[in-house]
Amino acid sequence: MAEKNENNEEINLSVLYDDEELVVMTAPNEEELRDILVNILMEGPKTIRQLHSVLSGLASEDKIRRALNMLVEERKVDYDKQGRYFLSDGTITYYEDYEGEYPEEQYLFDGHGF
């Protein structure tokens, strides 16, 4: 079932129980969390605080950090000096010298490498 979080973004989770007053869902496992993070980052760069806000009640900040680190190791996600995570094309790495705002086109995801 697709659940909407507080930012009205869809997150697919397994439903354990559903009635008129209550819906009980499972928390995402590590692989599901990585997929959810990739989907969220398709919208643009986000800090861990922003990601935690989107996933509040579903994943702790530690689980989000762990999943992001795995995605960085897999070269699916990179980060900049300001701590924003974004989807990687497999070639762009840490932006060391840039202090200002990044143009939107640097974060566009075209699906290559996934």
KETILUM-116186 format. One record per residue (C-alpha): z, y, x. Coordinates in steps of 0.5 Angstrom, whole numbers, padded with zeros to 4 digits, always signed. Example, Ala and Ser with C-alpha at 12.3 -4.5 7.8 and 13.67 -1.06 7.14 Angstrom:
+0016-0009+0025+0014-0002+0027
END
This chain:
+0000+0000+0000-0002+0007+0002+0005+0011+0002+0004+0019+0003+0009+0022+0008+0012+0029+0007+0006+0032+0010+0002+0029+0005-0001+0024+0010-0003+0017+0008+0001+0011+0012-0001+0004+0010+0005+0000+0010+0007-0007+0007+0011-0007+0000+0017-0012+0000+0019-0009-0007+0016-0005-0013+0019-0003-0019+0019+0004-0024+0024+0007-0020+0024+0004-0013+0019+0002-0007+0021-0002-0001+0017-0002+0005+0017-0005+0012+0017+0000+0018+0011-0001+0022+0011-0006+0028+0009-0003+0035+0002-0005+0034+0002-0001+0027+0006+0005+0030+0000+0005+0035-0005+0005+0030-0002+0010+0026-0001+0015+0032-0008+0014+0033-0010+0016+0026-0005+0022+0026-0008+0025+0033-0015+0024+0030-0013+0031+0027-0012+0034+0033-0006+0035+0039+0001+0034+0037+0008+0034+0040+0013+0029+0040+0017+0033+0035+0011+0034+0031+0009+0027+0031+0017+0025+0029+0016+0030+0023+0010+0026+0020+0014+0020+0021+0021+0021+0019+0024+0016+0016+0019+0011+0019+0020+0011+0027+0025+0014+0031+0023+0019+0037+0024+0013+0042+0019+0008+0038+0014+0014+0038+0015+0015+0045+0014+0008+0047+0008+0007+0043+0005+0014+0046+0007+0011+0053+0003+0005+0051-0003+0009+0049-0003+0013+0055-0003+0007+0059-0009+0004+0055-0012+0011+0056-0013+0012+0049-0009+0018+0049-0007+0023+0054-0002+0029+0054-0002+0036+0057+0003+0040+0061+0006+0043+0054+0007+0036+0052+0002+0035+0047-0001+0029+0046-0009+0028+0044-0014+0022+0044-0017+0021+0050-0025+0019+0051-0022+0015+0057-0025+0020+0062-0020+0026+0061-0014+0026+0064-0008+0031+0065-0009+0038+0064-0006+0041+0071-0008+0048+0072-0009+0050+0065-0004+0055+0062-0007+0058+0055-0009+0055+0049-0014+0049+0049-0021+0050+0045-0021+0045+0039-0028+0042+0042-0024+0039+0048-0020+0034+0043-0026+0032+0038-0026+0024+0038-0032+0021+0037-0030+0014+0037-0032+0012+0044-0028+0007+0048-0024+0004+0042
END
